[in-house]
Amino acid sequence: MKTAELKAAYDAIHDEATTLAGGLTDLAQRAAVYHHVYRHSGGNHAFPLIAAHGALWAREYFAMGLKMGEVLSLQFAWNPARRREQLAALHEFAKVFRNVNRCVCIDVYTNYHFTARFGHHPAAAEFVDSGLLAALNQVHAARDEGRELSDAEKRDVFETHFLHEQATIVGPRIEAAVAEFNWPLVREIAVRPLVKFAYFPRRMWFRNFASTAERIDKGLSAFDTAVTVGWTRVESALSEYDMLPRAFFADSIAYFADLRHTVLHQNRLAVQSPVL
């Protein structure tokens, strides 16, 4: 396969990932996509499973943050135009965070399925960072052999993938959004979230979510907690957000297959019959 053909294959997978990731508020759909990658890897790629928790937890975080913004905007009650301006800025700020989750989902799905098919192609590193490529090839090799990676090996893969996402997607977008959000009080509250994934025994408090170093530290802590409670518990805890349907828990593989078919079919129809 020539490089041009490889690029076409990469672009096709990326287009599919973009469609499956849905819109900014399709958090449950993204969680199903993340979970699919985890299951497809034979449980060896832990990053998407933990990312699924992040997607589902985010619903309440955004809802609470926007409600709090409504209340705090009363400080501008004397200036309705300024109040509308600040609330609009808050909604744009929330959109950045939602889009980060969406972009990470696209990246996870694309890199995973591309490397599953072409990970050993001589030109694969032109499309996937070499460190991430090696980590994902390790995941695919274990899956092909019917072998489960040790927790130490899973942690290495997780850390490689996590650092990749922080450097290429999360960090630049979050830092820019925080710098541009000119509402100091709400900004300070927003970057100090109390994170409680369903499998956490206790809340995880951020001093500054805009800090790359702290996000990395907390991300690795989320992985270590998963090891402590067990992967079965981490996976089953997805039910505690009350966002995924019963069909998902009855048969997640069939659920994703139906979801993929439906979403891709709807997208093809939309492309063929654009709204004028």
Beta strands, then each sheet from edge to edge (+ up, - down):
strand 1: 194-195
strand 2: 204-205
sheet 1: 1+ 2-
end
